[in-house]
Amino acid sequence: MSPEIERMAEISPISNPGNYKLALQRIKKLFNEGTTVVTAHARLRMGQRRLTDIDLAHCIRYGRIIEHSKPMTYWRYTMLGQSVEKRRMKCVVEINGNLMIVTVI
């Protein structure tokens, strides 16, 4: 296992949700492990905005966190990135044991 993968595997629960570096590591780890759920609402918005799963993956892999909130039980993070075609996009994700894609903007 590479040192980078080992570091990602050692990520502890997020005790400081404002630590975007650790939150981004957790988001990418969950995404890469395939423990991602895309909500029906996010699918609807992706269709309306002509965005694909590949665009979503590109935003998560290369984007950055720009804000966080806790509207209910779990922390949500808004990520700013680009589609594969370089269109600006945002996705809102929630970490609840899995990575849940809440919406795409």
Phi and psi restraints in degrees (value plus and minus 20) as a CYANA .aco file:
   2 SER   PHI     -91.6   -51.6
   2 SER   PSI     136.0   176.0
   3 PRO   PHI     -78.0   -38.0
   3 PRO   PSI     -55.8   -15.8
   4 GLU   PHI     -84.8   -44.8
   4 GLU   PSI     -63.3   -23.3
   5 ILE   PHI     -86.8   -46.8
   5 ILE   PSI     -59.5   -19.5
   6 GLU   PHI     -80.6   -40.6
   6 GLU   PSI     -63.4   -23.4
   7 ARG   PHI     -82.0   -42.0
   7 ARG   PSI     -61.4   -21.4
   8 MET   PHI     -86.1   -46.1
   8 MET   PSI     -54.9   -14.9
   9 ALA   PHI     -90.1   -50.1
   9 ALA   PSI     -40.1    -0.1
  10 GLU   PHI    -112.2   -72.2
  10 GLU   PSI     -13.1    26.9
  11 ILE   PHI     -85.1   -45.1
  11 ILE   PSI     106.4   146.4
  12 SER   PHI    -110.5   -70.5
  12 SER   PSI     148.5   188.5
  13 PRO   PHI     -74.5   -34.5
  13 PRO   PSI     130.0   170.0
  14 ILE   PHI     -97.5   -57.5
  14 ILE   PSI      88.8   128.8
  15 SER   PHI    -112.3   -72.3
  15 SER   PSI     -42.3    -2.3
  16 ASN   PHI    -141.6  -101.6
  16 ASN   PSI      73.7   113.7
  17 PRO   PHI     -82.9   -42.9
  17 PRO   PSI     -36.6     3.4
  18 GLY   PHI    -100.4   -60.4
  18 GLY   PSI     -25.2    14.8
  19 ASN   PHI    -103.8   -63.8
  19 ASN   PSI      67.3   107.3
  20 TYR   PHI     -85.7   -45.7
  20 TYR   PSI     -47.4    -7.4
  21 LYS   PHI     -82.8   -42.8
  21 LYS   PSI     -69.5   -29.5
  22 LEU   PHI     -88.3   -48.3
  22 LEU   PSI     -58.4   -18.4
  23 ALA   PHI     -83.4   -43.4
  23 ALA   PSI     -62.1   -22.1
  24 LEU   PHI     -84.8   -44.8
  24 LEU   PSI     -59.0   -19.0
  25 GLN   PHI     -80.7   -40.7
  25 GLN   PSI     -63.6   -23.6
  26 ARG   PHI     -84.5   -44.5
  26 ARG   PSI     -64.3   -24.3
  27 ILE   PHI     -79.2   -39.2
  27 ILE   PSI     -68.3   -28.3
  28 LYS   PHI     -85.8   -45.8
  28 LYS   PSI     -58.1   -18.1
  29 LYS   PHI     -82.6   -42.6
  29 LYS   PSI     -69.2   -29.2
  30 LEU   PHI     -82.5   -42.5
  30 LEU   PSI     -60.8   -20.8
  31 PHE   PHI     -83.8   -43.8
  31 PHE   PSI     -65.6   -25.6
  32 ASN   PHI     -86.8   -46.8
  32 ASN   PSI     -49.8    -9.8
  33 GLU   PHI     -96.7   -56.7
  33 GLU   PSI     -32.3     7.7
  34 GLY   PHI      64.4   104.4
  34 GLY   PSI      -7.4    32.6
  35 THR   PHI    -112.4   -72.4
  35 THR   PSI      36.4    76.4
  36 THR   PHI    -138.6   -98.6
  36 THR   PSI     114.7   154.7
  37 VAL   PHI    -139.1   -99.1
  37 VAL   PSI     107.1   147.1
  38 VAL   PHI    -122.2   -82.2
  38 VAL   PSI      99.4   139.4
  39 THR   PHI     -88.8   -48.8
  39 THR   PSI     140.8   180.8
  40 ALA   PHI     -81.1   -41.1
  40 ALA   PSI     -57.3   -17.3
  41 HIS   PHI     -82.1   -42.1
  41 HIS   PSI     -64.7   -24.7
  42 ALA   PHI     -82.9   -42.9
  42 ALA   PSI     -61.5   -21.5
  43 ARG   PHI     -80.4   -40.4
  43 ARG   PSI     -62.5   -22.5
  44 LEU   PHI     -80.0   -40.0
  44 LEU   PSI     -68.8   -28.8
  45 ARG   PHI     -84.7   -44.7
  45 ARG   PSI     -57.6   -17.6
  46 MET   PHI     -81.4   -41.4
  46 MET   PSI     -62.8   -22.8
  47 GLY   PHI     -83.8   -43.8
  47 GLY   PSI     -63.3   -23.3
  48 GLN   PHI     -83.7   -43.7
  48 GLN   PSI     -52.8   -12.8
  49 ARG   PHI    -118.4   -78.4
  49 ARG   PSI     -14.2    25.8
  50 ARG   PHI      34.9    74.9
  50 ARG   PSI      27.9    67.9
  51 LEU   PHI    -132.3   -92.3
  51 LEU   PSI     125.8   165.8
  52 THR   PHI    -130.8   -90.8
  52 THR   PSI     155.6   195.6
  53 ASP   PHI     -80.7   -40.7
  53 ASP   PSI     -52.8   -12.8
  54 ILE   PHI     -87.1   -47.1
  54 ILE   PSI     -60.4   -20.4
  55 ASP   PHI     -82.6   -42.6
  55 ASP   PSI     -62.1   -22.1
  56 LEU   PHI     -81.5   -41.5
  56 LEU   PSI     -65.8   -25.8
  57 ALA   PHI     -80.8   -40.8
  57 ALA   PSI     -60.7   -20.7
  58 HIS   PHI     -83.2   -43.2
  58 HIS   PSI     -61.7   -21.7
  59 CYS   PHI     -83.3   -43.3
  59 CYS   PSI     -63.3   -23.3
  60 ILE   PHI     -90.1   -50.1
  60 ILE   PSI     -63.0   -23.0
  61 ARG   PHI     -89.6   -49.6
  61 ARG   PSI     -56.6   -16.6
  62 TYR   PHI    -136.2   -96.2
  62 TYR   PSI     -23.7    16.3
  63 GLY   PHI    -103.6   -63.6
  63 GLY   PSI    -196.3  -156.3
  64 ARG   PHI    -156.2  -116.2
  64 ARG   PSI     136.3   176.3
  65 ILE   PHI    -101.3   -61.3
  65 ILE   PSI     113.2   153.2
  66 ILE   PHI    -135.1   -95.1
  66 ILE   PSI     -37.1     2.9
  67 GLU   PHI    -185.0  -145.0
  67 GLU   PSI     144.9   184.9
  68 HIS   PHI    -162.2  -122.2
  68 HIS   PSI     138.2   178.2
  69 SER   PHI    -176.8  -136.8
  69 SER   PSI     148.3   188.3
  70 LYS   PHI    -154.5  -114.5
  70 LYS   PSI      56.3    96.3
  71 PRO   PHI     -89.3   -49.3
  71 PRO   PSI     -43.7    -3.7
  72 MET   PHI    -158.9  -118.9
  72 MET   PSI    -138.2   -98.2
  73 THR   PHI    -105.3   -65.3
  73 THR   PSI     -57.3   -17.3
  74 TYR   PHI    -132.7   -92.7
  74 TYR   PSI     136.9   176.9
  75 TRP   PHI     -94.6   -54.6
  75 TRP   PSI     119.7   159.7
  76 ARG   PHI    -137.8   -97.8
  76 ARG   PSI     123.8   163.8
  77 TYR   PHI    -146.4  -106.4
  77 TYR   PSI     114.1   154.1
  78 THR   PHI    -117.1   -77.1
  78 THR   PSI     104.1   144.1
  79 MET   PHI    -128.5   -88.5
  79 MET   PSI     116.3   156.3
  80 LEU   PHI    -127.0   -87.0
  80 LEU   PSI     108.9   148.9
  81 GLY   PHI    -177.2  -137.2
  81 GLY   PSI    -176.2  -136.2
  82 GLN   PHI    -154.7  -114.7
  82 GLN   PSI     133.1   173.1
  83 SER   PHI     -95.5   -55.5
  83 SER   PSI     154.5   194.5
  84 VAL   PHI     -80.9   -40.9
  84 VAL   PSI     -51.9   -11.9
  85 GLU   PHI    -107.6   -67.6
  85 GLU   PSI      -4.6    35.4
  86 LYS   PHI      50.6    90.6
  86 LYS   PSI       1.8    41.8
  87 ARG   PHI    -103.1   -63.1
  87 ARG   PSI     114.6   154.6
  88 ARG   PHI     -84.4   -44.4
  88 ARG   PSI     116.0   156.0
  89 MET   PHI    -169.6  -129.6
  89 MET   PSI     139.5   179.5
  90 LYS   PHI    -148.0  -108.0
  90 LYS   PSI     131.3   171.3
  91 CYS   PHI    -156.3  -116.3
  91 CYS   PSI     123.0   163.0
  92 VAL   PHI    -126.1   -86.1
  92 VAL   PSI     104.1   144.1
  93 VAL   PHI    -140.1  -100.1
  93 VAL   PSI     134.0   174.0
  94 GLU   PHI    -148.3  -108.3
  94 GLU   PSI     115.9   155.9
  95 ILE   PHI    -122.5   -82.5
  95 ILE   PSI      91.4   131.4
  96 ASN   PHI    -153.2  -113.2
  96 ASN   PSI      16.6    56.6
  97 GLY   PHI      79.0   119.0
  97 GLY   PSI     -57.8   -17.8
  98 ASN   PHI    -132.5   -92.5
  98 ASN   PSI     157.1   197.1
  99 LEU   PHI    -122.2   -82.2
  99 LEU   PSI      98.2   138.2
 100 MET   PHI    -128.8   -88.8
 100 MET   PSI     106.6   146.6
 101 ILE   PHI    -108.0   -68.0
 101 ILE   PSI      92.0   132.0
 102 VAL   PHI    -103.4   -63.4
 102 VAL   PSI     -66.3   -26.3
 103 THR   PHI    -179.0  -139.0
 103 THR   PSI     145.7   185.7
 104 VAL   PHI    -150.2  -110.2
 104 VAL   PSI     112.7   152.7
